Each structure stands twice: as structure tokens, then as C-alpha cells.
Amino acid sequence: MQLPPVAATTVGSFPRPTWFGPLQSEDPAVRHEAQDDATVVVLRVQEEAGLELVSDGEQRRAEGFIHHVLGGMEGFDLTRKRGKIIRRNRSGREREVPVVVGKVRRTGPIVVDDLRFAKAHTDLPVKMTVPGPLSAVDSTYDEVYGDERALAMDIAVAINEEMLALQAAGCDVVQIDEPAMTRYHDKTAEYGLEALERCLEGVTIPTLVHLCYGYPGGDRGGGQHEYTYPDLLEMLLETRIGGFSLEFARSGYDPEILKGTGDRLVMYGCIDPGDSPVEPLPEVVSRVRAALRYVEPERLMIAPDCGLMTVSRELARAKAALLGTAAREVRKTL
């Protein structure tokens, strides 16, 4: 994979076309065709925006970025749900989540066909996303294991098998989404690092861990960025992870934190992914140049803080285009 310095990319998700929702209830053939068409649309949006590493826009993930993948594994029941407090949302109320009903194992490809379809419809490098084990544990109700570490390790084995299949199918980058790690530094140290390492076994293509604070808005309450990155980055440098996807636009964190990324790749969140006005180009360029004080251009990619699926298609398109323009502007002065 060849990317320019300060490459423009995306975290993963994009809003679905307005016509897509009603078709979700149609028969499987109609739904599959709609998902294909929506994926092509989102790939074109990214190409036109000037992004240099694209995703499938997660157009097939109607159940969410975690449950879409877990639903392709044995051991989860996504239809019989039970309330559980999802503490990383900081709302204190119960959420309906899938139930762990048996030993977790991967029985076949889950998002490999999604990758193949995307690669068949773009000449750009493609990044695919999978959920991390810690966040998967935090998003399910366990009726079988009674041991979070044991559950996380079985999930890690299944995710590793999927990552190896993605690698064999020509995936350019795999991103492991771990929003729970930003909340649970204790669990990250207890078993999250070990589970992440298991995910990476045998994987040789570039990998990133997305240390997310969640989508903007919702009922997550205040203090979204209460748990900061430095301690977490120090722990994660003990693993083989290839790089980090980090939020700086909404958090207001000092880019000096990037000193803690070592020699790894950095996907630098420099645009607010929420329903806010598009930032001025000079402001984003200034943010990127601040990051370049601590990260070499060849290690730096720029992206929104999080996925763009919660905003309008028009706004997502404008924010993606801003990234592409900012990357080109910064490269002029390297």
C-alpha cells in the first residue's frame, strides 16, 4: 500500500442514502442490492472528496459496528436481548444488548465479502473495521462464560481469524474499534492488551486501534473525554498494534500527547464528526501542522474524530472534502 504523507482518510462509517432505510425491511435480495448500491455511492463520495484511504462506509451494518460482526459468529443471540448497563456511555440506564448463549467461534467469513465488493469498485486502498474484544464484551450480556477475560479471548480468536481472511483477500488496513478502552484503563491492563495481541497474531498488513469516545450527541452525559490517552498509549505500545486512531478536534487535547505514540502510525482526528458547521480550512490546517511537530508526515493520516454516520449526507460530504483539501494544503509546505 502506497499512501502520500499526511494522507486523508475516514474512521469508517458514512450516512446511508435516504432511500436505503425502507429497503432494509424488504426481502434479502432487494436489501443486498440496496447495500451494494449504497456502498458504491459512499465510495464515490470519498473519492470525490480526495480521501486516499477509503472504507465501505459500513453501509451493511444496520445492527451497528459491533453487532454486525458478532452476528456472524456462533455463540451470540442478537434476537433475544436482555438489559445491561453499558457504562462507557455514562448514562447509567440499561441498554438492550445481545446475549452470549454459547462458546464464541467464527464459523465463516463475516465482512470479507464486504471488502471484496468495495475493492472491486475503487482503485484506492481500502480499510475495513472490526470490533475489539474489550468493546465486544462491554456490548453483550454474558450468560455462559462468567469470566470477562475468557470471553474476550474467544472473541479475539474469532476476530483474528476474520482479520487473517481480510488480509488474504487484499485488505490494505484493518482498524480495530475499541471505544471501551478509553473508559476502562483497568480492564485494558487486566485483559484488553492480551486480547488485542491475540487479534494481531499472524497479521502483517497495517493495523490501527480506534480509541474512540463515541459518536457526538446522544445521552452519554458530560465528561466524555474524562479518561485521557497518555496512560492508555503507554500500555498499548507493549502490543504489536501498528498505530492509533485518536480524537483531537472535540477533545481539545494538546497534540504533544502524540509523543506517546512512539514510531507507530497515527490517524489524527482533526475534524468534529458531529452536527456542527464545517470548520474553516485554516483552522484544520493549523491543527494538522501542530500534530506534525510530534509525528513524521509519513506516519500521519488525518480523519474525523469518529464516523460521520450521524450527520446528513450533505454535511458528511463537506467534512470529507475538507479533509482532502487540508491534506493537500499541508503537503504543499512539507
Secondary structure, DSSP 8 states (H G I E B T S, - for coil): ----TTEEB--S-----TTHHHHTTS-HHHHHHHHHHHHHHHHHHHHHHT-SBB--TTTT-TT-TTHHHHTTEEEEEEEEEEEEE-GGG---SEEEEEEEEEEEEE-S-SSHHHHHHHHHT-SS-BEEEEE-HHHHHTTSEESS---HHHHHHHHHHHHHHHHHHHHHTT-SEEEEE-HHHHH-HHHIIIIIHHHHHHHTTT--S-EEEE-----SSTT--S-TT-S-SHHHHHHHTTS---EEEEE-TTT---GGGGGGGTTSEEEEEEE--SSS----HHHHHHHHHHHTTTS-GGGEEEEESS-STTS-HHHHHHHHHHHHHHHHHHHTT-
